[in-house]
């Protein structure tokens, strides 16, 4: 695309569109951990002139991965925005973490972007998780291109990697995934590996040489030209087919020579429509101070081939109470509609919200309406409030560069929105809107925590509230059965980052404790009990006697209380007292301390005293009767059972089913879910899947997903129940 003859808006005549959505591009980088995304961002910033040395800004800090946690863990853990300029077009590059635990940051990047750049390592191949994200993008028609990195690795082979991309991402149409350039190899080194020092443009038939550290252009030699003929013909046919330019196809098949300008126009059309996915190569300069291989070509593809914000459909909107509203258009003069895609905290500035504007113009100090989605199940409260916007800025490394305004299609940071959370909508206070939320993965790894000390306990609640407000993939639970505070996360790395942020940002030190599963107790057989509460200590005494019968009921029945007292042995006014005492004791448990369920308690007889009987005395008698009945009966422990749905590639169905069986699971069925993927459904005790989020990732090489839904409680095997009883007796 170096011919600079693009015909799409924003690629030609860019000066006239400055400050308009057509002069913006929003692109998200996707790829597995270690594929080279962050290094590529730094190389693109260097090539565009945004920095004078890869990865460094004016204050010497890192351009991307500037968070202290990222430094310690040596990997990206959050979404980063790096804006660069190329030919009058502002490119918002969104760098996402590659590790599966931070897929929420990736989803936020996909929401904020209009196109995706998939980064694949020539040394490592294509990860299963990357394929899953590709399918997600394909489902919504997001334009995609592929960048092959790590070509300097001794085992790297661009041709093999390109073929792998074609078979992996092309599906039924592998000619929709083709290279735009071929690598130009240098003299093999001592290890036999030939370094890549240039690119051969298949459409332009020009050579772009980076061996000097600066991009130079020349005509191919007689030896180089024959190398590209077959690849060039395949590329031309693929472009014409995917652009659906039938007249051009007829001309090409008729033997007519198609000019490069026309081919590039069709290429850009096919890329922007999401039907053709070019493959490019990129590598940073060895010393990090010169243009990296393929960086200029990538910038030209982004500005010329990727869609402008005006070409992408905005999310659906309603009023906060659900009434439909007209579709949004990317118009700076339209109604204000923006979405918070990321929330973070700065020790000096406070809360900072990264927003994507889909319509209208946002200015500092104006009042906007903040609409929340009401994700109470994740600790996010529903809210509809007006808030005043603080300063607007654009991030650049650790710096925040001030903005006078942000227009439709752009991204900006907003300070001091104290109520806004990730996923919230910002709109005109006089015409509030609510955007359709993007899908987020369910956090399925539970971590029980407790404050490390009394000062930490005082700050824990506020720190946790801020943590879940920033991260919609984290859920906070105060379990009423186990009396534990539980953070639900996506994986162990997600847990590590959450606890580190609690400590470093909010000054809260916590300890992790074993996560408890909410068990239940029930009677395994019928039994009878007599509760006698008689005391005399001067003045009014306490007198209450009741006799009950307890029998088990089917699962899910709860507690049923039946009155069969005859002859007024227990006065009418005290029968509810007996029931209240029975239910209170059932809530406390009768064997191991877990709630008692699924029983029928029948009050048969009792005795009362005209002076000493009271409500409190009969409550105590009811509780004592239930405990006595339990002492004479077999008490079963009930454990929660979940329906687990696991989606994996077909190759992993056997190992997954075997693993579920080893967890005392019962596989109830399988079904196909698209090409090459199967959903396995099973009923598994919750105790057995506490770490399944971690174990499935290992078992399926990162390509599996699962969901879980509570089904019922059912009896625990006797040997396991005995272990829990023993732990309870020992105070464990």
C-alpha positions, 0 to 999 in steps of 0.5 A: 500500500506504499503507492499512496493511491488509496481512494477511501476517505481519510487516506487521500485528502486527509488535511481536509478531514482533520478534526473529523471522525474520518481522520481517526482510526481505532485499532486493537492489538490481539495476540497471545502472551509473548507474541510481541504486541507491546514491542510492536506498539513501541515500534509503530510509535517510533516509526510515526515519530511519536517517540525518538526511541522505541518504548520511551517517552519524554520523561524516560518512562515506558510508552506501554506497560508502564504500570508497576505491576506490569514491571514486576510481572514482566507482562501486560495486565491492562488495556493501554492506549497509545495515540500516534499520527500518520499522514494527518490521521490519528491512530488510537492503538489499543494494546491488550494483555495476551494472558487469558486471565485478563480477557476482560481488558481485551473485550474492552479493547475490542469494544473501543476499536473499529478494527483488530490487528492479530499479532502471531509469533513465527516462533510460537504459532497460533494459540487456541485463545487467539483463534477464539477471539478471531471467531468473536470478531468474525461474528460481528464483522470486525475488520482484521489483519495479521502481523507475523512477528519474531522473524529473527528467531532461528526456527521462524519461517514466514511461509510456514506461518502464513500457511498456518494463518490461512488454514487457521483463520481462512476457514472455508475460504483460505484465499481470504487470508494472504500476504501483501509482502514477502520477506527479503532474506539476507545471508544465512548466519552461523546457525543457518538462519537467514535474517529478514531485512526487507519486504517485497510488495506483491502489488507494487512489485517494489522492494522496501529495504530496512537493512540500514535502519531506515526504509529505502525503496528500490526495484526488484532485481532479476533474481527477486522478481520471479519469486513473487509471480505466483504469490502476486497472482493469488493475491490479486485473485483473492482481492478481487473475489473478496471485494466482489468486484465482478467487472474487475474479475471479468477483466482480470480473467480476460487477461487484462493487466489491472493497474495497481491503483485499482487493485489497492482500492479493491483491497482497502474495500475488502479489508474495511468490510472484513472479508479479506485479511492481509498478512504482514510482517514486522520486527523492531530495529535491533537497537530500538532507535530506527525504523523497524521492519514493516512498520511503515507498511502497517501504518499505511494499512491501518490508515488506508485499509481499516475503517473510520469510526464513521464506517462502523455501526455504533452499539444499540441505545435505549433510554435508562428505563429501556425505551428504544432510541434511534441508532447513533451516527458518528457525528460530532454534532449529534447527541452525546453518547460515550461509553466507559471502556476502562476505569483506573485510579491515579494516586494524585488525580483520583479515578480516571475513566477511558471513554469511547465516544460514539456520537457528539462532542465531550468537553471539560467541565460540562455536566453529563448523565451517567447510566449504569447497567445494574450488575448487582451480581458482580458487586456493581450497583445500578445508578443513574446520576448526573456528574460534572466532567473533569479535565479531558486528556489523552494518555501517553505512557504515564503522562496525561496530555490535556484535550480541549474536547473529544469528538465522536469516534475518538477516545479520551480520559475523563477525570473525576467521574466518581460514580462512573464504572466500566461499561457505563454510558455518558450522555446528555443530562437532558436526554439520557441514554443507555448503551447495550453492554458488551459481553464479559466472561464470568469469573469462575475462580473463587478466592476467599479473603480476610483482612490482615489486621484491624486497620486493614479491616476498616479499609477493606470494604471501600477498597473492594468496592473500588476494585470491582468498579474498575474491573467488570470481570471480577465479582464480589460476594459476601457469602451468607452461608459460609460468612466469607468474603469471596472475590471471583476472578478469571485465574490465578494471575488475575487474583495476584493482580487484584490483591496487589492492587488492593495493597498498592493502590488502596493500602489494604493488606489481605490474607487468602483462606480456604474457600468454603462451599455452602453445604447443607444437612438433612435427616437420613431417616425419621426420628423423634425428639423431646425438648425440655426447658425447665428452670427455676431461679426465683421469681418467674421461672422457665417451663416448656416441654415439646415432643416432635417427630422429624422425617426427611423430605425430597430435595428442595422442599425446605423445612415444613412445620406441622402442628398435631397437638391435641387437647391444648397440651401446648397452648395455641400462642406458643406453637409459633414459638416452637416453630421459631425455635426449630427453624432457628436451630435448623439454620445453625445446623445439628451436626457440622454447623451447616443449615438443615433442610428438606425435613418435616417437623411435626409437633405432637405433644408438650406441656406448659405452665400457667405462670412460667411458660413463655415465648422464649421458653418454647423457642428453646424447647423447640431447638432442644427437641430438634437437637435430640432428634438429630442425636438419634438419627443419621444426618446426611451432608448435602453438597451443591451440584452444578451443571457445567457446560464446557466448550472445547475443540473436538480434539480435547473432548475425550480428555475433558470428559475423562477429567470430569468423570474423575471429579465425580461428574456425570456427563449428560450429553455433548453437542456441536458448537460450530466447526470443530468445537463441542460442548460437553455438559455434565453435573459436577459437585461444586467442591470438585470445580473450585479450581476448574478455571485453572485446570481447564486452561491447562488441559485444553491449552487455553482453548476451552471455556466453561460455564456453571449453573447451580442445580441442587444439593444432593447427599455427599458420599459417606467417606467424604462426609466423614472427612468434613465431620472430622475437620469440624470436630477438630476445629479445622 
